[in-house]
Every structure is written in structure tokens, then in C-alpha cells.
Amino acid sequence: MGTPRRGELPTSEQFAVWRSYIQTVEILRARVQTKLHADSRLSEGDYKVLLELSDAEGKSLRSSELAARMEWERSRVSGQLGRMEKRGLIRREPCVDDARGSHVTLTEEGARTFRASTLPHLQAVKTYFVDAFTDEQLARIDETTAALRAHLDLPPLPGPAERCGPGSEARS
């Protein structure tokens, strides 16, 4: 690969925007994660797994489907599930139709733990993220996120009304 030509790299102003954005998002995630762990003893990974399983039909998913939904490598999911299984939050069972696969099921303890963590987690999201913006700014962030997902060839997420329609709660 040769030396990039001028115009193939971000300008110093563009790079400053990138750096500020990344540093701020990392701090935001760390603060929300710290609050989640302090309130519920769940890691961010625990919460993501519990969220996916609680939304899944039958509170169960194949481990490969769980990995795909979380956009994690299978090995990362496997390690996460092992830790959660030891704590009784999930149960893994072999797939009857595929000896290499397993089904991951939310246990009663996992469901109880997830329910107990949801309100404090939502409060942290509101405190650290939502409260920083006006409704118009939040709408622009949603549009920006959609544009970035499209640029990265990621599937679009449902709009805010579909994600959190009447009678439903935001949980991610």
C-alpha cells in the first residue's frame, strides 16, 4: 500500500471532531457501566445478554444467534455465557439438531436480576445522556446514527417510535 494522497485523510479539524467524539462516548459508556455495576452487579456484557434473551421468543436463543444479535465474536459470547451460567443467570443446553450448537435460556434468577437492573440503568442513561440534549438535538443524534449505520453497511434500527412505542420501555 502506498502513501495516501492528500484528501484521503481527515483534515486536522475532522480528526479533532473524531477524537472528541470517541473520547466522549468512551467516558459516557464507562459512567453508565459503572452505575449499572454499582446498582446491580451486572457488567455491560451481562446486561446485553440478558436484554437479548428477555426480548427473545421463549427467552431462549441459539448461542450463534445471540452472538449475531450482539455483533460479538462467538468466542467472546462463549466466555461471557460461561461466567453468567456460573452465577445462575442463564442456562446452556445442547441443540438437538446440531451437536456443535447450544441454546441459551434466561433463568428465573436472570430474569429477576434483569428486571431489577432496568430502572437504575434507564435512570443512568437519562442522567448521563438524555438530559444533556434538547428533543431536537436527540432527533439529530438519531439521524446521525442512522447515517453512520448506513455508511457502515449496518442494518437500520427501528425508529424511536418502533423501539419504544406506547406502553413499552426503553431498555438498551
Secondary structure, 3 states (H helix, E strand, C coil): CCCCCCCCCCCHHHHHHHHHHHHHHHHHHHHHHHHHHHHHCCCHHHHHHHHHHHHCHHHEEEHHHHHHHHCCCHHHHHHHHHHHHHCCCEEEEECCCCCCCEEEEECHHHHHHHHHHHHHHHHHHHHHCHHHCCHHHHHHHHHHHHHHHHHCCCCCCCCHHHHCCCCCCCCC
